[in-house]
Structure formats: structure tokens, C-alpha cells
Amino acid sequence: MWTFLLLGLIQGLTEFLPISSSGHLALTEAWLNVEKPGLLFDALVHVGTVGSVIFFYRKRFFELLKSPFSESSMLWWRTLFLAMLPTVVIGFTMKELVETAFETPAMVATGLLFTGIILFSSPRWIKENRELKNLSIWQLFTIGLAQGLAIFPGVSRSGMTIAAALLVGLKREQAAEFSFLLAIPAILGATTLQIIEALDNWDAHTALLSNYAGGAAVALISGVIAIGLMIRVLQQGRLRLFAYYCWLLGIGVLAWVLWA
């Protein structure tokens, strides 16, 4: 049970802090020699992090559902849809390559080092002169492309999308909100595929369902905390702190791989 709770905690914190949840989960499972019968646990902790976004931005979320055709809601639906398109294309065309990368710690380390470079450079890009309604299709595609690259282990989805949003001039808090809401369809899409795959081997999961539920609950709670922390970091302009962390971890993983 404690292993699944730890993995849920790591998922919740690292999904929204720009340090790569996929990379941390892959490394933790490798270091602890965690053996799971399939992808159902991964799917459920991701559902937990979606719950974090819905809870934190519940006012915006319920506005989108309650008044889906209002001017404000239509703006969000349109921009989220356009930003998702590059992500979907990358996800389907690079699926096999990504699955191989998850099995290679050196690839995780490379992704972390790349994330660090993006985070370190991003403060220079901050313009903060655009609202969401002023973004062009190509600027939205830029954010979606950044999210698509985060399917590789070690590359932070939140770090990439927030950095891309800052690059195209979106204001800091709106960059965070757009990044986290954009996570919902991306995570749910991948999660649906994982659940469908898990159904083929359902009997192997039944004895572990309570552990899975515990991990998902921890992911939800820690995800809410991580979103709040990430917004404060953005407000204070301290994204570079996470760059140093990604570099240290990436170098540490490479050293571990070479030593092993």
C-alpha cells in the first residue's frame, strides 16, 4: 500500500510542478523495483490529477459546463481545442517511440536536462501583453506542440506548456490556468487508452484496487497543493529554481546509468 501511496504523491506533485511526472514515476518504479500488472494504476492516478484541476479551477470548469455557449466559454472551448490538435498528432505518430523511451533511464535523464534548459530560458521570454482572446491559431499551436513533446519521459508537460504560453505573451496566471485546463483532455485521452488496455487483464488488478484508489486520492490532494505552489512560483518569477532541480536529477540519473 505504501508504495502506491508514494507513487500517487509523486504523480500529484510532479504533474503540475515543472519537473515531469512521467520521468519521476519511471525512475521511482525502477529504483524501487515496482512491478504492476498493467497500466490501470497509472490511469487512476492520472484521473486523480484531473480531479485536482477540476477542484482548483472549479468556478471556471462549472462555468464551461453550465454555460457552454456563452462568449467566455466559447473562447475557452475554441482555444483548448486548437491547442490540443498538435498534441493529438504527436501522440499518435510517436506512440511506439515513446513507449521505448520509458524503458530507458538515459532517455528520462535527457528529457529532464531538456526541461531544465527550457525552464532556465523561459524568464527571458516573458512579455505579458496578451490575453487568451488575442492569441492566434499559430500561437495556440505552439502551446499544443510544446504539450505534445511532453509525451516523452522526463519532459515536463506543465513546464513546456507554461513556457510556451509565456513565449507567445500570455499573462502569467492565465498561462498557468490554460496549461492546467489543457491537461484535462490530454490526460483523459491517454487515460482512456490505458483503461481499455487494462480491461483485457482485469483479474490481475482486482486484489490491488484499494491500493490503486489510495494512490489516486493522494494524487488528487497533492495535485491541488502543487497547482497552488506553481502559481505562486510563476507570480514570483522563480521558474529557474526548477531548472536547477531538473539538471541535478538528470545528471544524477546519467551517473547512475553509467555506474550501473
N, C-alpha and C positions, 0 to 999 in steps of 0.2 A: 504493500500500500504506500509506504513512504517514498519509494522510488517514483511512483506515478504522481504523487503529490508534488515532489520536487520537479518533475518534468512539467507539470501544469504550471507551477510557479515560474519556471524559466520561460515557458511559452508566453504566459501573460505579460511578463516584464519585457521580454525581448521582441515581442511583436510590435510594440509601439515605441520603445526606445530604439534609436537607430543603430542597433548592433547585431541584427539578423537573428530572428527566432529559429529559422531553419538550420543555420550554422551551429547555434548553441545546442539545439536538440540533437543534431547529428553527432557533435563532439561528446556531449554528455552521455548519450547512449553507447558510443564507442568506448568511452573511458570506464563506464560502469558495467559494460558488457550486458546491456539490457536486451533481452530477446522478447519481441512482441509477435503474436501470431498473425499479425496483419496490420492494416492501416486504420482500423476503427478508432483506436485511441487517438491517433493524430487528428482524425476528423473531428472527434468530440472536443478536444482541447481547442481546436480552431473555432468550433461553434461557440465555445466559451468566450473567446476573444471577440467574436462578432457581438455577443451579448454585452461586452464591455463598451463597445462603440455605441450600441443602441441605448444603453443606460446613460452614458456620459452625454450623448447628444440627443437625449430622448425628446426634447422640445422640437428640434429640427426634424427628427425621424417621424414623430407623430403628425407634424405639420405636413410632411410629404405624403403620408397615408390618408390623413383626414381631408386635405385639400389638394389632391394631386394635380389639378388643372389650374391652380392659381398661378399668377405670374411668377412668384418666387419659387414655387415648387417646380414649374416647368423649366425654369433656368437650371435648377439643380439636376433634374432628370436629364436634360439635354447635355449638360457638361459632363456628368458622370458617364453617360452612355458613350460620348465621343472619346473620353479618356480611356474607357475600357477596351475600345477596339484594338489598339496596338497590343495590349496585354493578351487578349484572346489569341491573336495571330501568333505571337511569340510562344505562348503556352502550348499551342497545338503543334507548331512546327519544330519545337526544340524539346519535346517531351522525353524522348529516348536519351538525348544527350544529357539532360538534367538528371535523370534517374541514375545514370552512370556517375555523374559528378558527386551525388550524395554519398556514394560508396568510397569516395577518395578524400581523406582528410586534407591532403595538399590542395585540393580544389576549394575546400572550405576556407583554408588559410588564404588562398589567393583572393577569394571573394571578400574576406574581411579586410585585407590590405587595400583592395579597390574601394570598398566602402569608406575606409579611413581617408583616402585621397579625396573622395567626393565631399565628405563632411568637412575636411580641413579647408577645402577651396570655397565652400558654399557661402561663408560670410562676405566674401568679396562680390558675390552676385546680388546681394540684397538691394533691391530698388524700391520695393513697397509703394508703387504708384498705381497699381491696378486692382480693381475689384473683379470678382469672378465673372461678372457680366461683360467685362471688357476683354476677356481672353479670346483669341482667335482659335479656329479649329486646329491650326498647326501648333499653337501653344498648348492646347489640351492634349494633342497627340504626343507632344514632348513629355508631358507628365505620364501619360499612358505607356510610352516607350520605356521610361525610367522604371515604372512598376513592372513591366514585362521582364526587364533584365534581372529583377529581384527574384525570379523563379530559381536562379542559381544559388546554391548554398553559400552562405557567408555574405551575400549581398543583401543589405537591409532594405525591405520594402518601404518602411516609413522614412528611412533616411534618403532613399533615392527619390521618392515622390515629393517629399518636402523640399529637398534641394532643388528639384526640377521646378516646383511651384515658385520658389524664391527666384530662380533664374529667369522665369518669364514675368517676374514683377508682382506676383500675388502677395498681398499683405500677410504678415506672419501668422496671425491667428486663423485667418481664412485658409492659409496654406495648410495648416495643421488639420483644420476641420475637413477640408476637401480630401486630404490624404487619408484620413481615418474613415470617412464615409466611402471613399473609393475602395477601401479594403473590403467592405461588406460583399459586393458582388464577386470580387476576386477570390476571397476566401471561401465563400459559399459554393462557387463554381468548382473549385478544386476539391472541396469537402464532399460535394455530391458524388464526384467520381470515386473518391476513396470509400464512401459508404456503399456504393454499388459494388465495388470490388470486394468489400468486407462481407457482403451478404452471401457470397459464394463459399465462405468459410465461417459461417456464423457460430457453429458449435464450438469452435476454438476460443470464442470470445466470451461465452456466457458466464464462465466462472470468474471472469475479470471485470464484469460490468460495473460492480460497485467501486472498484479501483479507478476505472475509467471516469465514472461520474465524479469521484472526489477530485481527480486531476482537472476535469473540466470546470468544476466550481472554483478551484484555486486559480485557474487561468482567468476566469471571469473577474474575480476580485482583484487580482494583481494587475490585470489589464486596465481596470479603471484607475488604479493608482498610477500606472505607467503613463497613461494619457495625460493626467493632470500634471505629472512631473515633466513630460515632454513639452507641454505648452509653456510651463514656467521657464524651461531651458531656452525655448525659442524667444520668449519675451526678453530674456536677459542676454540673448545673442551669444550663447555658450555652446554651440554645436561642436566646436572643435574639441571639447573635452572627450566626446565620444570617439573622435578620430584617433586620439592617443590610445584609447582603450582598444579599438579595433586593431591598430597596428601592433600593440603589445601582444594581444591574443593571437593574431595572425602569425607573428614571428615565433611565439611560443609553440604554436601548433606545428609550424615548419621544423622547428628544432626537435620536437617530439617525434615527428615522422622520420627525420634523418637519424635520430638516436636509435629509434626502434629498428 
